[in-house]
Amino acid sequence: MIFIYSGEVPALDQALLKKLGDKHTLTIIPASMNDMASAKQHKLYFRHQGIRARLQPLRYYQDRKRLPVIFQHSDAVYLAGGNTFEFLAYAQRVGLFALLAEFEQRGGIIVAESAGSILLSPTIATASIPSTCPDDERVKLEDYRGMARLPFHISPHYEPDAATAKQERRELKALALHSGHKVLLLQDGEGVVIKGNKVVLEVGEPKWIKAPKAVHESIDVDSLLLSWMKD
């Protein structure tokens, strides 16, 4: 089961706590090994909500042999927000996707926000949308594929009143068309719970952008998407 957050979503916290029960452990997986301070804030947030969150010493996250121990002693793991490119580079380096797949198969719960949720998509394309405000590509990657645990892209932190909102929707439509995968669009305060590939709970009013049959506006798809989106 997967809990997807965009920002703070108290209703999801309560649903997660109910699912976990009284005796549980949620382990934070930082988006960056260089920003453990943010990971500590995530831990404090969950604890304030009554969820028993923990953060392991840095050496456990960096060591491929020690990392599986985190999953063996957790009921849930939280894929934190941060820089998506840096998080993907880390995931590739330590084999995170295989660990997550095995963890979920054993009944573990995956909780993900922002960059963490984007990693679960087929690619991390939405990290570069809107093109006016993309994630900073701090690391150079050769492979931009995500875990592909979900058959759709996730685009968090959408602001419908922002000056770039119209362009963002156009670019996400182009992504849906080009990739063949729909996009889940979330404003902060919204989230979903997914069991298998089915959404079983929605908080707020999440929007879906489906792949259109044709692009009616003049959109240069290849200029909007990164080169790794091209076949």
Phi, psi and omega in degrees: 000144184232132175251119182252124180249148163235103187072201179277130182226085184306324180297325176289324176303316181293320178294321179294316179299319178297319180292322183286327183082185186291314183260110184200166174220126172250124182255132179281131171251106184295149176285336181217133176287350179266001183223063179288341178298318178295321179298323178294324177295321176298318180298315180296322179299310182295321179297324177296332179274002179091007181263131184280086182265149178220158177230123183278161174302150186306324184298332180291327181281332185272341185260117181299334180278329181273332185304318180302334179297325178302315182289326181294335183244029179230147172265335178211152173234145182247116176273109191284165173279163181156210179278119187295320182295317179294321179295318179296319178300319178295315181301319179293321184293323185255001180071039186296323185296320179295321178295320179295318180297315179294321180298313180294323180298329179278359180103003179290153182256131177259125177245132186215142178226142172052242181305321179299322179285325179298326179300334182280351182280172178300320174220173177262031184305322185291349175292343180254012180235131003287151183294345177281344183212062182279165169298146177287121180279083185286335179238150179266124182246150173258340183231116183255015178287141174271195180290334184060029174293327179252141182275031179206163176272153175242130178236099183272172173063032179288135178240101186298337181264001180290153181297334182265003187300316182297315179296321179299316180295321179296319181290324178291325175295320178295321177298314179300318180295313186289323185267337184080008179246134177290170184235131173268118184255121185236131168275160176298138185096356178250158178188173180218158171244133185237129175242120190068239173245014184252134175284119183252350178207135175238137172244127187084209180231070179303145180247148176247134172252113182268158179291115180288156178287333179206152177265115183276333177271163179279101182235123176273090188302314185296332178280339180276326185259152179292158185300333181288352176275350183273145179282000000 
